[in-house]
């Protein structure tokens, strides 16, 4: 869907530096701005994190202009809530956009009940260690152009929205308790499905559907059963498959990247080197050299 805040920011000096759409219409956008006066009022919710700058960013309130921004601080802009911002110096920030319908669906799936009302609290220049850590670990320092990272970002978005419902809404519900993991049959079905779809840009919703669970419950039960988060497991399997293909076939690296769900050979090589300490091309040559030496000895 088209989120109104993107259209409104484009009317100002704000520069869109990156954007990616995730499952169920949730969208991320990275922005940069300076020396600007911005007015926002949109029909969806926005969770914003300051990445760089923000100290000279002011919000207009009934008591006058208020400051308090800075790297790692967040703002929560509920739908239909008007806000005015004076950005006096360079500011880089990341937005997470989501509809009210999607947020309500998250509440229903996680708590298995629908609130009569679900209102978010408008917040500016706040500190929240959970929000900051999730953003920085799984979104800000992530390559948005590589589809292999979509699952990681999608999983992070699910955690962020659950955190908002728990801590920044009118709903007074306890955090859901999840005991136990996936049944053996369900776990095998999910793992087989992942293996057959490693070449696809996987997202949490499609994985959870294989287990007939909500995204939130699936992520927790998967970790309990497998020992790692879904995005960590999928990346592990992608890299193991890439290593097997690089060392055991003559496929071009671009084809191996495609078969393993990476957007390009460069993206695959970057991840491969971080995991194994050498590029896939080097691993291939080393495997080939060891094989040739073994054949010579056999003769």
N, C-alpha and C positions, 0 to 999 in steps of 0.2 A: 504494500500500500504506500501511498505518498503521505509522508508526515508533514504537517503544516509548519512545524518549526524550521524545517529545511527551507521551505519557500520563504518564510519570513526573514530568516538570517541572510538569505541571498539578496534581500533588498538593502542590506547594510554593507559594511566593509568586510564582513566575516568571510573568510576563505575556507572552503571545504577542502581538506587535505586528503581525506580517505573516508570510505564508507563501505559497509558490508551488510547485507540482509541475511538474517539467520532464520531459523525455523519459526513457523507460525506468525510471520510478519514482524518479529522483533528486529530492530535495526540499530546498528552502531554507526556513529559518525564522529570523525576527528576534525576539529576546527582550529583556526587561528584568527585573532583579531587584535586591533589596537586603535586607540583614539576614536572611539565610536560611542554613540548613544543608541541602545537597542531596546525596543519594546516588544514583548512577547505575550501572546494569549492564544493558546491552541487547544484542539479538541482531543489531545492525548497526553500521556504522562511522559516526563523526561527526568532521567537521573544523570546528573552532570558531575564530572570529576575534573578538577584543575590539575593539569599535568605540569605546566611551566607558567610562571608568573601568577597573576591574580591578586597580588598585594595592592595594586592600584585599581582594582575593580570595585565599584560602588553599586549598591542597590538602593533604589528609592523606596522609602517607607513612609508611613504616616507621620513619623517623627523626624523625617529628613533623610539625607543620604547616609547609608551605613556601609562601613567597610568590614574586612575580616577575611578576605580571600587569601589564597596561597596554595602552593603545590600540595596535593594530597587531600585538600578539602573538597567537600561535595555540596551540591545544591539539588534539591528535589522540587520539581515544578509540576504540581498536579494539573490535570486538564482543567481548562476554563479559568485558570488562575492568572491574572494579569501581573506582569512584572516588568520593571524598567531598570536597565543596567547602564552605568557609565564606565566604559573601559578606557582607562587613561594611558595604559602602556601595553606592551606585547603580552598576550594571553593565549596559551594553548590549552585546549580542553577537549574531553571526550564525552559524547552524549550516548545514552541508551534510551531508545524510544519504544514505547509499548502502549497498546490501547487499553482502555478500561475493561473491555470485554475479555481481553487476554489475561489481565491481572485477576479478574474475578474467576476465570477458569483455573488459574493457578491455585487460588484459595480453595475452590471446590475439589480439585484433584488431590491436594495435599491433606486437607482436613475432612474431606468427604461431607461437607455441608456448605451451603451457600449463605453468605451474610445478607441480611436485609439491606444493608448499605456497606459500601467499602470506600471510605474516603482516606486519601493520603494527606499528610501534613506538609504544607509548604515550608521548606527549610533552605536557608542560605548560609554559606560559609561555615559548615559544620565539620567536625572531625568524627570519623567512625572507622576504627581500625579494620573491621571486617570489610567494609566497602572499599577502603583504600587498598587493602591487600589483594582482594579479588580482582579489582581493576588492574593493578600494577602487575600481578603475576600472570594473569590469563588474557588480558585485553591490550593494555597499553604497550607492553613489551612483546607483542605478538605480531607476526607478519600477516596482515589481513589479506594479502593477495594470494596466499597459499591455501587452497581448499582443504588441505590436510589439517589445518588449524580450526576449521569451522566447529568441530565437535567440542573442542576446548572452550571456545568463545561462547558457544551455545550453552554448555553446561554452566559456565560462569554466570550467564544471564539468568538462568533458572535459579541459581543460588541467590543472586542479588534481589530478584523479585520476591522470593520467599522471605528474605531478610527485611525487605520493606514492609511486607504485610505484617510481620511479627513486631516490628519496632517503630514503624512510622505510619501507622494507620489507626483507624478507630476500632478495629477488631481486637478484642481482648481474648486471644486464644493462646493456649500453651503450645510450645513447640511440639510437633508430632514426634512420637517415639516409634522407632522402627526396630524391631527385633528380628533376627534371623536373616538368612539370605535367600537366594533363588533356589528353587527345587532342583535336583540333579537334572531332570528332564528339561526344565526351562533353561537352565544354564547351558546345557549342551545345544539346545535349539538356538539360543542367542549367539553363542560362540561360533557355531556353524554358519549362521547368517552373517556375522561380521566377516568371517573368513571369505565368504562368497561375494562380499560387497566392499572389499578393501579399496577397490578402484573408484568408489563413489564418494562424494562429499557428505559423509555421514553426519547426522545430527541426532541429538538425544531423543527426540520425539519418535523417530522411526525405530530406533533401537528399543525404546521402552515399549513400543507397540508389539514387538516380538514376544515380550513377556506379559503383555496385557496389564501393564502397570502405568501409573503416572510417571512423568519424568523424574520427579523428586524421589518417589519411593524406589524407582528402578535404580537410580544412581547410588543410593545408599545400600540397597540389597546387592547390587553388582559388586560394590567394593567389599562387602562382607563376604561374598562367595569367592571372588577371584583374587582379592588382595590388593587391588589397585582400582583407581577411578576409571570409568569407561574411556575417557579420552586418553589416559595414560596407557591403557591396555591396547587400544586401537593403534596408537603411535608405535608401541613396541612391536606389534604384529606387522605393521607396514615396513618398519625398518628391518625386521628379520626376513621378511619376504624379499625386500630390496637387496639385502646381502646375499641371500640364496641365489637370486637371479643374476646379480652382478658377478658372482664367483662361479656360477654353475652354467651360465648360458652366454651366448654371444649377442644377446639382444642389445640394441643401442640403449644408452642410459636414458634417453628421452622416452623410449617405450617402457622401460622399467619404471620410470617415474609415473607414467600414466597408469600402469598396471597396479601400482601401489598407492594410488590416490593422491599423489603430489601434483601440484600445478605445473611444475617444470623440473628438468634435470638439476637446475641450480638450487631450487628449493630442497629437493631430495638430498643433494650433496651436502648442503649446509647441515641438515638434520643428521645425516649419516656420519659426518665428521665429528659432530658433537657427541654422538653415541659411541662410535667405534675408534675415534682418534685418527682416522685417515679417510680420504675421499673414496668413493666407490670405484673410481677408475684405478686408484692405487691398489685397493684391495683386489681388484680383478687381475692386475698385472702380477701382484704377489702370489696369488693363487695359481696363475698360469705358470709362473717361474718355478714354483714348488712342484707343480705337476710334471713339468718338463724334466726337472732334476730327478724326480722319482722314476720316470720312464728310462732315463739314461742309466741309473743304477740297476734297474731291472734287466737291462740288456747286458 
